Amino acid sequence: MALAALSLSLQFVPFKGVERHRAALPRHSVTRWIRHALDVDGELTVRIVDAEEGQRLNREFRGKDYATNVLTFDYAQEPMVMADLVLCAPVVAREAKEQRKTLAEHYAHLLVHGTLHAQGWDHETGEVDADEMEAREIEILAGLNIRNPY
């Protein structure tokens, strides 16, 4: 099966240590990870932010006053997926270390996770939905030779 087409904007906010995150997120890898999670063509922006911006966006759009690992802003699912994925670099780095994963592996998981959200998958609507989304993430990541993140 052919992969969906992707128009990608990859952005990095300037912050201390951004070079490490750029190195973990080469454009070709980000494109590959997202395309494997897309069911239809997509236009996505991936923005890597610092803790301040991550917390502000989570507070403004979700009413939660802390920085989270990934936020998905989905604008359209048909005829193509249009979304912004915002990943908070300090949170991603901390979680990768805690979970004993490479930074790239954790970014891959979160980009797949966010891309699924952009297509309507939701793990917060119930246990069945959460189990289905988790299974789909594991399947996609396995196809990318990335171990089960759970």
Phi, psi and omega in degrees: 000134180286145177282152177293152175283152182220129167257118188239132167248122181246117186237143176234121173287139177295127174203162180298125179089009183300331182300322179297321181285321175301318181295327180281348186233058176297144185308317182296326179289314179301315179300314181298313182299314182292316181301325179291338180265347181277136174267337177224170179303155183213156170237109184232144169251130174248122183238123179261120189238169175273177183296323182298310180293320178300316179293317181299314180295318180295321179293313184291322188256341180236355180070022180242120189269061174202159176280133178246169186290313181218138173240136178246126174246102183261134184249330180202147175244342179222146357285352175221159177280129175232121185200159169247134174246122180247120181245132182268107187306312181298323179292316179299316180297315180298313180296319179301316179296313180299324183268004179055048177242160170287158178300318180297318179299318181290320175299317179302313180299313184291327176291321175296314180302311180295323179294322175296317176303318181297340180258010175102356176291141181212119181271355182264005183264356178153165184296320180297313178298319179297316179296320180294318180294317178299316179298320179294319177299313180301317180297313180297313182296323177299320177295342177260008182062038176244130185295161180304122184280355185258000000 
